[in-house]
């Protein structure tokens, strides 16, 4: 039985070796055929070959210029301190392969910020986010800038009028724009997404509970005796959208927070804006006394 098993193992190895040799020979024949065809075309069509050479050279030069512009943007966006941990080889290779094709100056700036962020903290940006970024057009980037201008810091937008079709139109986001952001992989699908207001810390009155939201530097406190029972319609970013959100310089938007505060008060919630108050030397505390 042992001798038979050894013979069978030898047979399997021999077959595998023979198949590998056949595959190698087939590949060599294919390569030789391609080389012969190229050499034939070089002899018969020298003008065509020269045009192809010029086109490939121009493409490589343009790609190199794009990569260097993005690298310059990255160097200007690097923080003062970065980790010594190296960036993943897979991530780095994919990034620069895709970066060659980015020609728009504003998109190059965004790619540079991504490179700087990954160099400062490897793992900050996923490979999937690079796929999303690769397909992002200039128009979609501008729409996402509008979305970031009214988004909470943790990647979602409260819909003031609770109507996704119309509520965000005054702030540069029509329903068609939202569909474009979904197609771009920046916003989750679904017209019926809601955000719960979970209790964080109780206020002075034990019967009331509150939570604090952050929106582009503004702190918002929402409180109610039954906070956990309240929901608000929301537009939620994908993981790629959340990763990109903090790199986007949002367009200035006025009136959104006032409209949001008014809509929440109509539902019986108390909505206050955080105000820093000096507290000792070089310190301050946040008070919530002004209505949003």
Buried (B, 14 or more C-beta within 10 A) or exposed (E): EEEEEEEEEEEEEEEEEEEEEEEEEEEEEEEEEEEEEEEEEEEEEEEEBEEEEEEEEEEEEEBEEBBEBBBEBBEEBBEEEEEEEEBBEEBBEBBBEBBBEBEEEEBBBBBBBBBBBBBBBBEBBBEEBBBBBBEBEEEBBEBBBBBBBBBBBEBBBBBBBBEBEEBBBEBBBEBEBBEBBBEBBBBBEEEEBEBEBEBEEEEEEEEBBBBBBEBBEEBBBBBBEEBEEBEBBBBBBBBBBBBBBEBBEBBEBEEBBEBBBBBBEEEEBBBBBBEEEEEEEEEEEEBBEEEB
